[in-house]
Amino acid sequence: MSGQRVFMDFPITATSHTLADYRARGGYEAIGKALREMQPEQVTKEVATAGVLGHGGAAFPAGRKWGVITLNDGQPHYLCMNADEGEPGTFKDRWLLEHTPHLLLEGMLLGAYALQARHTFVYIRGEFDLAYRRLADALEEAYAAGLFGEQILGTDFACDLVIYRGAGSYVCGEASAMLTSLEGKKGYPRNRPPRLTVAGLYQKPTVVNNVETIANVPYIVKHGSARFREIGTPKSPGTQLLSVSGHINTPGVYEVEYGYPFADFLANECGGMLRGATLKCVIPGGISTKVLTAADIMPITMDHQAFLAAGSQIGSQGMIIVAEGTCMVSLLQVMTRFYHHESCGQCTPCREGMGWLEKISNRIVAGRGAPSDIERLYQISRANDGTTICGLGDAAGYATVGILDKYREEFEYYIANGRSMYDGRVEVAV
């Protein structure tokens, strides 16, 4: 098995998401400890010393982000939890929202105390129904218990939290677009600088953290950064929740320590390949990360440094396992359709480029592709690299180039013959 647990350390029951059950397993002890024994800057220092990395995709150290906020500067500060989990293949944040919402609320309280944020926000994906209801019910329980509002736990600390439901825009998972949407405007990403920690929500200093990032904070404060660093690897401390789907026997959400061998993960947690199929490749962190072949991924451990060295990233921790017999041309078509649909249209390279990527992919799959289409896909991907306000155009390019680099021969065959090299031989499909 994959070692220690930070999140999945309790049995899932009909009441495990409630305040009574959360308190029975030690919930809200961390905020009590912080309010009694620690100053706000000490909480930030503990998070920084723990070395917890952001779990939303960029893996930026949470403590460094918090440390940028200047305390006692006379300005309102805001803390926002990004629960707009829209990356295809990713559903690990939903597990936390549905099964342990009070852990997230306690993490928000600790973050608000550390950052002197009187008002906090959760921006949750609009399609999440059970997750929203669980979080809303938990917040109501917490207010009734005096854990939000004024004089929390008999102290001078006060904090309110608002849950804001998104409207299904993938681009609002980007932090600045999320804040723009939260302000009631169209969810367009913003140019930076200024950084959000300088001019974020309502142009005030704002910290935006992913759900899983916030969920680490109660453990760190309660047990200390030294204990947290005993888990995982020196450069990737702690654990990670992985949402795994595709051609495996047991898809789902799993918690593993950083540094866990991928081969063990595939065999033990994933139950091996579906119907004994052969592993072809893995999309390791949501479709925005570059694909890794079986030869690339089987020897490595599951931590940020290993994935970077292999040519990809852990990203948003949404792993898609792909079996031999899957047509990568058709898979790219699905991806480009998604990116075209989700482009907000603010930036010309993305607005036009995403449409061109989809049109070319559709043309190849329809049997009307030209040999020059492969280079066109490369050119459009390069044109979007670093030329847009947010990373959607970059991500689409990474996904496209990643597949073309590894499986160019499938595109050449499809264009030359008007059909997939797997036609008539596909046993499993994504």
Protein Blocks (a to p, Z undefined) as FASTA:
>chain_A
ZZjafklmcccdfklmpmklmmmnopaklmmmmmmmpcfklmmmmmmmnopacfklnopa
fklmmmmpcghklpacdddddfbdfbghiaklmmmmmmmmmlmmmmmmmmmmmnopabdc
ddddfklmklmmmmmmmmmmmmmnopgcehihhiabdcdddddddehiaklmpmklmmmm
mnopacddddddddfklmmghhiacddddfklmmmmmmmmmnopklmmmgcjfklgcjdd
dddedjdfbgcdddddehiafklmmmmmnnpaehhiacfbdcfeojkbccddfklmmmpc
cdfklmmmnopafklopacdddehiafklmmmmmmmmmmmmpgolamklmmmmmmmmmmm
mmmmnopacfklmmmmmmmmmmmgopafblmlmmmmmmmmmmmmmmmmmmmmmmmnopaf
kgoiafbdZZ
